Amino acid sequence: MTNQHDQKELPEKTCTIERLITMPDDIKKVIEGNKTATRRNGRYADIGEEFVLDGKNFVVNNVYSQALGELTDEHAKHEGFETVDEYKESILSYHPGMPWLPHMRVWVHEFSPVNE
């Protein structure tokens, strides 16, 4: 089950929002609207916090913890992939030697474009 948190219950951030999305392929997916969430091993943003990619503003709408084993193909689509297997293959290619452990928890950051 996904553990969604109220903002005041979230632990301190472990990194800055500028490091949330850094891979060129991921940036392209976000700009094109094909990626609306990213998972990290730490918490990089607060709900309501904004970031800029290629001159476009985005806002973080939700942040919560999730186990890798809870991922569905729908979650993978929000990451810019068709299936969990595609997402898993991509993540493991970025982190050689990293095991994919279903009980391992990650931080989900959901975002959308800022309408200006």
C-alpha positions as CSV (number, residue, x, y, z in Angstrom):
1,M,0.0,0.0,0.0
2,T,1.3,3.5,-0.8
3,N,2.0,5.7,2.1
4,Q,0.9,9.2,1.3
5,H,1.9,11.9,3.7
6,D,0.7,15.3,4.7
7,Q,3.4,17.9,4.1
8,K,4.0,18.5,7.8
9,E,4.7,14.7,8.3
10,L,7.4,14.5,5.6
11,P,11.0,14.1,6.8
12,E,13.6,16.7,5.9
13,K,14.7,16.8,2.3
14,T,17.9,14.8,1.5
15,C,18.8,16.8,-1.6
16,T,17.7,20.0,-3.4
17,I,15.0,20.2,-6.0
18,E,17.6,21.2,-8.7
19,R,18.8,17.5,-8.6
20,L,15.3,16.1,-9.0
21,I,15.4,15.6,-12.7
22,T,18.9,15.7,-14.4
23,M,19.0,13.1,-17.1
24,P,18.6,14.6,-20.6
25,D,16.1,11.8,-21.6
26,D,14.0,12.5,-18.5
27,I,14.1,16.3,-19.0
28,K,12.8,15.7,-22.6
29,K,10.0,13.5,-21.4
30,V,9.0,16.1,-18.8
31,I,9.0,18.9,-21.4
32,E,6.9,16.8,-23.8
33,G,4.4,16.0,-21.0
34,N,5.3,12.3,-21.0
35,K,6.8,12.2,-17.5
36,T,4.8,13.6,-14.6
37,A,6.5,11.7,-11.7
38,T,10.0,10.7,-10.6
39,R,11.2,8.3,-8.0
40,R,14.3,9.0,-6.0
41,N,16.0,7.3,-3.0
42,G,15.6,10.4,-1.0
43,R,13.2,13.3,-0.7
44,Y,14.2,16.1,-3.1
45,A,11.2,18.5,-3.0
46,D,8.4,19.8,-0.9
47,I,4.8,19.9,-2.1
48,G,4.2,23.2,-3.8
49,E,7.9,23.7,-4.6
50,E,8.7,24.8,-8.1
51,F,11.5,23.9,-10.5
52,V,12.5,24.9,-14.0
53,L,13.6,22.7,-16.9
54,D,14.6,24.3,-20.2
55,G,12.9,27.5,-19.2
56,K,9.6,25.9,-18.3
57,N,8.2,26.0,-14.8
58,F,6.8,22.9,-13.0
59,V,5.3,22.5,-9.5
60,V,5.5,19.5,-7.2
61,N,1.9,18.4,-6.4
62,N,2.6,15.4,-4.2
63,V,5.4,13.6,-2.4
64,Y,5.1,10.2,-0.8
65,S,7.0,7.0,0.0
66,Q,6.4,3.9,-2.0
67,A,7.9,0.4,-2.1
68,L,9.3,-0.7,-5.5
69,G,7.1,-3.8,-5.4
70,E,4.0,-1.5,-5.4
71,L,4.8,-0.1,-8.8
72,T,2.2,-0.7,-11.5
73,D,2.3,-0.1,-15.2
74,E,0.2,3.0,-14.5
75,H,3.0,4.3,-12.3
76,A,5.5,3.5,-15.0
77,K,3.5,5.6,-17.5
78,H,3.8,8.6,-15.2
79,E,7.6,8.0,-15.3
80,G,7.5,8.0,-19.1
81,F,7.6,4.2,-19.7
82,E,5.0,1.8,-20.9
83,T,5.6,-0.9,-18.3
84,V,7.2,-1.5,-14.9
85,D,9.7,-3.8,-16.6
86,E,10.8,-0.9,-19.0
87,Y,11.1,1.4,-16.0
88,K,13.1,-1.1,-14.0
89,E,15.5,-1.8,-16.9
90,S,16.1,1.9,-17.3
91,I,16.8,2.5,-13.6
92,L,19.1,-0.5,-13.3
93,S,21.0,0.7,-16.4
94,Y,21.7,4.0,-14.6
95,H,22.8,2.2,-11.4
96,P,24.8,-0.9,-12.4
97,G,24.9,-3.5,-9.6
98,M,21.9,-2.0,-7.8
99,P,19.5,-4.7,-6.8
100,W,15.8,-4.2,-7.5
101,L,14.3,-5.1,-4.1
102,P,10.5,-5.1,-3.9
103,H,10.6,-4.0,-0.3
104,M,13.0,-1.1,-1.0
105,R,11.2,2.3,-0.5
106,V,11.7,5.3,-2.7
107,W,10.2,8.8,-2.7
108,V,7.7,9.6,-5.4
109,H,7.6,13.2,-6.6
110,E,4.6,14.0,-8.7
111,F,4.5,17.3,-10.7
112,S,2.8,19.3,-13.4
113,P,3.5,22.3,-15.5
114,V,2.8,25.7,-14.0
115,N,0.2,27.5,-16.0
116,E,1.4,31.1,-16.3
